[in-house]
Amino acid sequence: MTSTLGPPPPYYENRGFQPEPPYAARPAAGAHPYPQLFATNPPSVPSYIPRVATHQSSRPAAPPPRRTCAASLRKTIIIILSILIVICCAIAAFFIWYFVENHCLSSLIECGSSGVCMSPSQWCDGVSDCPNGEDETRCVRLFGPNFILEVYSPVSKSWYPVCHDDWNDDYGKIACKDMGYSVDTYFYSRGVPDVSFKSYMKLNTSAGNIDLYKKLYSSGSCASGSVVSLRCIECGLSSKSASIMNRIVGGSGAVLGQWPWQVSLHVQGTHVCGGSIITPHWLVTAAHCVEGRLSDPHSWRVYAGILNQDEMLFRSGYKVQLIISHPDYDTDSKDNDVALMKLETPLSFTETVRPVCLPNPGMMFQPNQQCWISGWGAEYQGGKTSNNLNYVAVPLIEHSRCNSVYIYNGMILPTMICAGDLAGGIDSCQGDSGGPLVTHHHSVWWLVGDTSWGTGCATPNKPGVYGNMTVFTDWIYKNMQANR
């Protein structure tokens, strides 16, 4: 976290600052403009020396053999056969690609990458037809800031809210489990009045003891006039009031319980990146934090509910069981810069250790909306990791404005979001990577993004860039469900 100005190197990778050895920034343009965490010696470039004769024979060189017609014909045949082989290989490769990638007919849906094709009517019908049950894992979602439960209808290929008629917590726990949450974290189901919907999914209570989705049917009416609001976990609560947050001008030191979802991620006793708690077992961080040798879960220790790095030296921390980086993460552009960490043992939630809420589909965060970033990053460009957890308020910047020529000139992709002061002076910096960008909306704290990259620290017209969490929520739920 930084609140000072200074001449920036072309780019920084927002990861733990290591003072020795010094790392020079990569060029501003090119294949990889971001410095690595650990320096490695570049491989030596092989030298090729022309072979020369050590002596010359006094014997005159023999005349070259005559080229016979047979030799010419053989060479022509070889060339033609080579061309035919290349063409056949290209055709074979095309058909292999076509049948592997597109073997399902247009009316069928492929089960993940298993190659099995299923009819749309078999999706979300309560029966696992796919080898890994993919047809039953994407049937429910929470929509908007009121956590409206929606169920997918394979018939109309649309999402519909669930009417609150005859709904109870048992059904709510089933829906939460299908999103990857543990039943232990279940918070509540309740009715929310809403007359804007024209179609609903309703429970058929006379259907008997069968799967939840087989009990649901489409209806144009809902007697109670209320739809189900479902909370699978009590998230987004801070033990400090929002009025404390509103006094931020520049960077400030945090107090316990202010950002209870913030964690420090360590490698070999050193803070490297930040992260955000979303469940007792799961954390969100940046994919660039866990690249290469750092993709090994056993390298990491996680510290929660602690403000000072010095204090973490005397704690054992939580071990990491699993790391999942986004499959489409691009190390050069930082596209899809998000990763999940699963802990070996669950966190115990307290006043100072709590989860932040993932944004639901349908939520749009507006330009200039006030957000906050927090972390143990450097307090100035090129500085050391901070001992204390700091935070600062940053407004969101409209996507097209951040992509303008005088700011980031087209480098901001849909998976990214910008936040900061274009005048400079406040920003995230090295060591803040993977940490939270949050906002307070509808009395809840939402995870808007994870700290990703930027040019310098607190440089004018170079705000911080964050992973756009609204794009990643579905991917997060899918992986939580698959790795329960």
C-alpha positions in Angstrom: 0.0 0.0 0.0 1.5 3.3 -0.9 0.6 7.0 -0.7 3.8 8.6 -2.1 4.8 9.5 -5.6 8.1 8.6 -7.3 9.5 7.7 -10.7 8.2 4.2 -11.5 10.0 1.5 -13.4 7.9 0.4 -16.5 5.9 -2.2 -14.6 5.6 -3.9 -11.3 4.2 -7.3 -10.5 2.2 -6.8 -7.4 3.8 -9.6 -5.4 6.0 -9.8 -2.3 8.9 -7.5 -2.5 12.3 -9.2 -2.0 15.0 -6.7 -1.3 17.9 -9.0 -2.2 18.9 -9.7 -4.9 17.7 -6.6 -6.7 15.4 -7.2 -9.6 15.4 -5.0 -12.7 11.9 -4.4 -14.2 11.2 -6.1 -17.5 10.7 -3.9 -20.6 7.3 -2.1 -20.8 6.4 -4.0 -24.0 7.1 -7.5 -25.0 6.4 -11.0 -24.0 6.7 -10.7 -20.2 6.8 -7.2 -18.7 6.7 -8.4 -15.1 9.6 -9.4 -12.9 9.7 -12.8 -11.3 9.7 -13.4 -7.5 12.8 -15.5 -7.4 15.8 -14.6 -9.7 17.2 -17.4 -11.8 20.3 -17.4 -14.0 19.3 -17.2 -17.7 20.4 -20.2 -19.7 23.6 -19.7 -21.6 23.1 -19.3 -25.4 24.8 -22.2 -27.3 27.6 -21.1 -29.6 28.0 -22.7 -33.0 31.5 -22.8 -34.4 32.0 -23.7 -38.1 33.9 -26.9 -38.6 37.3 -26.4 -40.3 39.8 -28.9 -41.7 43.0 -29.3 -39.6 45.0 -30.3 -42.6 44.7 -30.5 -46.4 45.3 -33.6 -48.5 47.7 -33.3 -51.4 45.4 -35.7 -53.3 43.3 -33.8 -55.9 39.6 -33.7 -55.2 37.6 -36.3 -57.1 35.1 -35.0 -59.7 31.5 -35.1 -58.6 29.5 -38.1 -59.7 27.2 -37.7 -62.6 23.5 -37.2 -61.8 21.6 -40.0 -63.4 18.0 -40.0 -64.6 17.1 -42.6 -61.9 18.5 -40.4 -59.1 16.5 -37.4 -60.4 13.3 -39.4 -60.6 13.9 -40.8 -57.1 14.3 -37.3 -55.7 11.1 -36.1 -57.5 9.1 -39.0 -56.1 10.5 -38.4 -52.6 9.4 -34.7 -52.8 5.9 -35.6 -54.1 5.5 -38.2 -51.3 6.6 -35.8 -48.7 4.1 -33.2 -49.9 1.3 -35.9 -49.8 2.3 -37.0 -46.3 2.1 -33.4 -45.0 -1.3 -32.8 -46.6 -2.6 -36.1 -45.2 -1.3 -35.2 -41.7 -3.0 -31.8 -41.9 -6.3 -33.4 -42.9 -6.0 -36.0 -40.2 -5.2 -33.3 -37.6 -8.2 -31.4 -38.7 -10.6 -34.3 -38.3 -9.1 -35.3 -35.0 -9.6 -31.7 -33.7 -13.1 -31.6 -35.2 -14.3 -34.9 -33.6 -12.5 -34.2 -30.2 -13.6 -30.6 -29.9 -17.0 -30.7 -31.7 -18.1 -34.3 -31.6 -21.3 -33.5 -29.7 -24.2 -32.7 -32.1 -25.6 -29.2 -31.8 -28.6 -30.5 -29.8 -26.4 -32.2 -27.2 -24.2 -30.8 -24.4 -20.7 -32.2 -23.5 -20.0 -33.4 -20.0 -17.0 -31.3 -19.2 -14.0 -32.7 -21.0 -15.0 -36.4 -20.7 -16.3 -36.6 -24.3 -19.7 -37.8 -23.1 -22.7 -36.0 -24.7 -26.0 -35.5 -23.0 -29.4 -34.3 -24.0 -30.4 -30.9 -22.5 -33.3 -32.6 -20.8 -30.9 -34.6 -18.7 -29.3 -31.5 -17.3 -30.5 -30.3 -13.8 -33.0 -33.2 -13.6 -31.7 -34.5 -10.2 -29.9 -37.5 -11.8 -26.2 -37.5 -12.4 -25.8 -38.7 -16.0 -22.3 -37.3 -16.7 -19.3 -39.3 -15.5 -18.4 -36.6 -12.9 -21.9 -35.3 -12.4 -21.4 -32.1 -14.3 -25.0 -32.1 -15.4 -26.1 -31.5 -11.8 -23.5 -29.0 -10.6 -24.5 -25.9 -12.4 -28.2 -25.7 -11.7 -28.5 -23.1 -9.0 -27.1 -19.6 -8.5 -27.6 -16.5 -6.3 -28.6 -13.4 -8.2 -28.2 -9.7 -7.3 -27.4 -8.0 -4.0 -30.4 -9.7 -2.3 -29.1 -13.2 -2.9 -32.1 -14.3 -4.9 -32.0 -18.1 -5.5 -32.4 -18.9 -9.2 -32.7 -22.4 -10.7 -31.8 -23.2 -14.3 -34.6 -24.7 -16.5 -33.1 -27.0 -19.2 -36.4 -26.8 -21.1 -36.4 -23.0 -21.7 -32.6 -22.6 -21.1 -33.3 -19.8 -18.7 -32.8 -18.9 -15.0 -35.9 -18.4 -12.9 -36.3 -17.3 -9.2 -37.8 -19.9 -6.8 -41.2 -19.0 -5.3 -41.0 -19.0 -1.5 -44.3 -21.1 -1.2 -43.6 -24.2 0.8 -39.8 -23.6 0.9 -37.8 -24.5 3.9 -34.2 -24.6 5.2 -33.7 -28.2 4.2 -34.1 -27.2 0.5 -31.9 -24.3 1.1 -29.1 -26.5 2.4 -29.4 -28.7 -0.7 -29.0 -25.7 -3.0 -26.0 -24.4 -1.0 -24.3 -27.7 -1.2 -24.8 -27.7 -5.0 -22.9 -24.4 -5.1 -19.9 -25.9 -3.3 -20.7 -24.7 0.3 -20.6 -26.8 3.3 -23.8 -27.4 5.2 -22.0 -26.3 8.3 -21.9 -22.7 7.1 -25.6 -22.5 6.1 -27.0 -19.1 7.2 -30.7 -18.8 6.2 -33.5 -18.9 3.6 -36.3 -16.3 3.7 -38.9 -14.8 1.4 -38.2 -11.5 -0.3 -41.2 -9.6 -1.7 -40.8 -9.1 -5.5 -43.4 -8.6 -8.1 -41.1 -7.9 -11.0 -40.7 -11.5 -12.0 -43.1 -13.0 -14.6 -42.1 -16.7 -14.2 -41.1 -18.8 -11.3 -39.9 -22.2 -10.2 -42.3 -23.7 -7.7 -42.2 -26.7 -5.4 -44.5 -29.6 -6.0 -44.9 -30.7 -2.4 -47.0 -33.8 -3.4 -44.1 -35.1 -5.5 -42.9 -37.2 -2.5 -39.4 -37.8 -1.3 -37.5 -37.2 -4.5 -34.6 -34.9 -5.5 -35.2 -31.2 -5.1 -35.0 -30.4 -8.8 -37.5 -33.0 -9.7 -39.9 -31.2 -7.3 -39.6 -27.9 -9.2 -41.8 -26.9 -12.1 -42.3 -23.7 -14.0 -45.2 -21.4 -13.1 -46.5 -18.0 -14.0 -47.7 -17.3 -10.5 -46.4 -17.3 -6.9 -49.1 -17.1 -4.2 -46.9 -15.6 -1.5 -45.6 -12.9 -3.8 -42.1 -13.6 -2.4 -39.0 -15.3 -3.9 -36.3 -17.2 -1.9 -33.4 -15.2 -0.7 -30.6 -17.7 0.2 -27.5 -17.1 2.3 -25.1 -20.1 2.3 -22.6 -18.4 4.6 -22.7 -15.3 6.8 -20.3 -13.1 4.8 -19.3 -9.5 4.3 -19.5 -8.4 8.0 -16.9 -6.2 9.6 -16.8 -5.7 13.4 -16.0 -2.0 12.7 -18.6 0.4 11.5 -18.5 1.9 8.0 -18.1 5.4 9.6 -14.6 4.4 10.5 -13.8 3.6 6.9 -15.1 6.9 5.7 -12.3 8.8 7.4 -9.7 7.4 5.0 -7.5 10.0 3.2 -4.5 8.2 1.8 -3.1 5.1 3.4 -3.8 4.2 7.0 -3.0 1.4 9.5 -5.8 -1.2 10.0 -7.2 -2.3 13.3 -8.3 -5.8 14.2 -11.6 -6.8 12.8 -11.6 -4.1 10.2 -10.8 -6.3 7.3 -11.4 -9.8 8.8 -11.3 -11.6 5.4 -7.7 -10.4 4.7 -5.0 -13.1 4.9 -1.2 -13.1 4.5 0.3 -15.8 2.3 3.9 -16.8 3.3 6.6 -18.8 1.6 9.6 -19.8 3.7 8.6 -17.4 6.5 8.2 -14.4 4.2 5.1 -12.6 3.2 4.6 -13.0 -0.6 1.0 -12.2 -1.4 -2.4 -11.4 0.1 -5.7 -13.2 -0.2 -9.4 -13.1 0.8 -11.4 -15.6 2.9 -14.6 -16.8 1.2 -15.3 -20.0 3.2 -13.6 -21.7 6.1 -11.7 -23.8 3.6 -11.3 -21.5 0.6 -9.3 -18.4 -0.2 -9.1 -16.2 -3.3 -5.8 -14.8 -4.5 -4.0 -13.9 -7.8 -2.8 -16.6 -10.2 0.5 -14.7 -10.7 1.2 -15.4 -7.0 1.2 -19.1 -7.5 3.1 -19.5 -10.8 5.9 -21.9 -11.5 7.6 -23.3 -8.3 5.1 -21.5 -6.2 2.3 -23.7 -7.5 3.2 -26.3 -4.9 0.6 -26.1 -2.1 3.2 -27.3 0.5 5.3 -24.2 -0.1 2.6 -21.9 1.5 1.4 -20.9 5.0 -1.7 -18.8 5.6 -2.1 -16.3 8.4 -5.5 -14.9 9.3 -6.7 -12.4 12.0 -3.2 -11.0 12.5 -2.2 -7.4 11.8 1.6 -7.5 12.1 4.0 -9.6 10.1 6.4 -9.8 13.1 3.6 -11.6 15.1 3.2 -14.2 12.3 6.8 -15.3 12.9 5.6 -16.9 16.2 2.6 -18.6 14.7 2.5 -21.9 12.7 -0.1 -20.7 10.2 -2.5 -22.8 8.1 -1.3 -25.4 5.6 -2.6 -25.3 2.0 -4.0 -28.5 0.6 -4.8 -27.5 -3.0 -4.1 -24.6 -5.4 -6.3 -24.0 -8.5 -5.2 -21.4 -11.0 -7.6 -20.2 -13.6 -7.0 -22.4 -16.7 -7.0 -19.4 -19.0 -4.6 -17.3 -16.9 -2.1 -15.5 -19.2 1.3 -14.7 -17.6 2.1 -11.9 -20.0 -1.2 -9.9 -20.1 -2.4 -11.0 -16.6 -5.7 -12.0 -18.2 -7.8 -14.2 -15.8 -5.4 -13.4 -12.9 -7.2 -15.4 -10.2 -6.5 -18.5 -8.2 -8.1 -20.5 -5.3 -6.4 -22.0 -2.3 -8.0 -24.8 -0.2 -6.8 -25.1 3.3 -6.0 -28.5 4.9 -7.9 -27.5 8.1 -10.8 -25.0 8.2 -10.5 -21.6 9.6 -12.4 -20.9 12.8 -14.5 -17.7 12.3 -14.3 -15.1 15.0 -14.7 -11.3 15.3 -11.4 -10.9 13.5 -11.6 -13.9 11.0 -14.6 -13.7 8.7 -15.4 -14.3 5.0 -16.1 -11.6 2.4 -19.1 -12.1 0.0 -18.5 -13.1 -3.6 -20.5 -10.8 -6.0 -23.6 -12.4 -7.5 -24.5 -12.4 -11.2 -26.5 -9.3 -12.0 -24.4 -7.1 -9.8 -22.9 -4.1 -11.5 -20.3 -1.9 -9.7 -20.5 1.6 -10.9 -17.6 4.0 -11.9 -16.5 6.2 -9.0 -18.0 3.7 -6.6 -15.9 3.8 -3.4 -13.8 0.7 -2.8 -11.0 -0.2 -0.4 -7.8 -2.1 -0.8 -5.7 -3.6 2.0 -2.4 -5.4 2.4 1.1 -5.6 3.7 2.7 -4.3 0.4 5.5 -1.8 0.1 4.6 1.8 1.2 6.5 3.3 -1.7 7.8 2.1 -5.1 10.8 -0.3 -4.5 10.2 -0.4 -0.8 10.1 -3.3 1.6 7.0 -5.2 2.7 5.2 -3.4 5.4 5.1 -4.9 8.9 1.5 -3.5 9.5 -1.7 -4.2 7.5 -2.6 -0.9 5.7 -5.6 0.1 3.8 -6.8 2.9 1.5 -9.9 4.1 -0.3 -9.9 3.9 -4.1 -12.7 4.8 -6.5 -13.5 2.5 -9.4 -12.5 3.8 -12.8 -14.7 3.2 -15.9 -13.4 0.5 -18.2 -13.1 2.6 -21.4 -11.5 5.5 -19.5 -8.9 3.2 -18.0 -8.2 1.8 -21.5 -7.7 5.2 -23.0 -4.4 6.2 -24.7 -3.1 8.3 -21.9 -3.8 5.6 -19.2 -3.4 1.9 -20.2 -4.0 2.1 -23.9 -6.1 -1.0 -24.5 -4.3 -3.3 -22.0 -7.4 -3.6 -19.7 -9.3 -6.7 -20.6 -12.8 -7.7 -19.6 -11.4 -9.8 -16.7 -9.8 -6.7 -15.2 -11.1 -3.7 -13.3 -9.3 -0.4 -12.5 -9.4 1.5 -9.2 -7.4 4.4 -7.9 -6.8 8.1 -8.1 -5.6 9.3 -11.5 -3.7 12.1 -9.8 -1.6 9.5 -8.1 -0.7 9.3 -4.4 -2.7 6.2 -3.4 -2.4 2.7 -4.8 -1.5 -0.9 -4.2 2.2 -1.9 -4.6 4.5 -4.9 -4.4 3.3 -7.4 -1.8 -0.4 -6.4 -2.1 -1.0 -8.9 -4.9 -3.9 -11.3 -4.5 -5.4 -9.1 -1.7 -8.9 -7.8 -1.7 -10.6 -4.9 -3.4 -13.9 -4.6 -1.6 -17.0 -2.3 -1.5 -19.8 -1.8 0.9 -23.3 -2.2 -0.7 -26.7 -3.3 0.8 -25.0 -3.5 4.2 -22.6 -6.2 3.0 -18.9 -6.1 2.0 -18.4 -7.6 -1.5 -15.2 -8.8 -3.1 -14.9 -6.6 -6.2 -11.5 -7.8 -7.3 -8.1 -9.2 -6.4 -4.9 -7.1 -6.7 -3.2 -7.9 -10.0 -0.8 -5.4 -11.6 0.0 -1.8 -12.3 2.6 0.5 -13.7 4.8 1.7 -10.8 3.1 2.6 -7.5 0.8 5.6 -7.1 1.9 7.0 -10.4 -0.4 9.6 -12.0 -2.6 8.1 -14.8 -1.5 4.6 -13.8 -4.1 3.3 -11.3 -4.1 -0.2 -9.9 -5.5 -3.1 -12.0 -7.5 -5.9 -10.3 -9.0 -9.2 -11.3 -12.7 -8.5 -12.0 -14.4 -10.9 -9.6 -17.9 -10.6 -11.2 -16.3 -12.6 -14.1 -14.9 -15.3 -11.9 -17.7 -16.1 -9.5 -19.1 -19.0 -11.6 -15.7 -20.5 -12.0 -15.1 -20.3 -8.2 -18.4 -22.0 -7.4 -17.7 -24.7 -10.0 -14.3 -25.5 -8.4 -15.5 -25.4 -4.9 -18.2 -27.9 -5.8 -15.8 -30.2 -7.6 -13.3 -30.2 -4.8 -15.4 -30.4 -1.7 
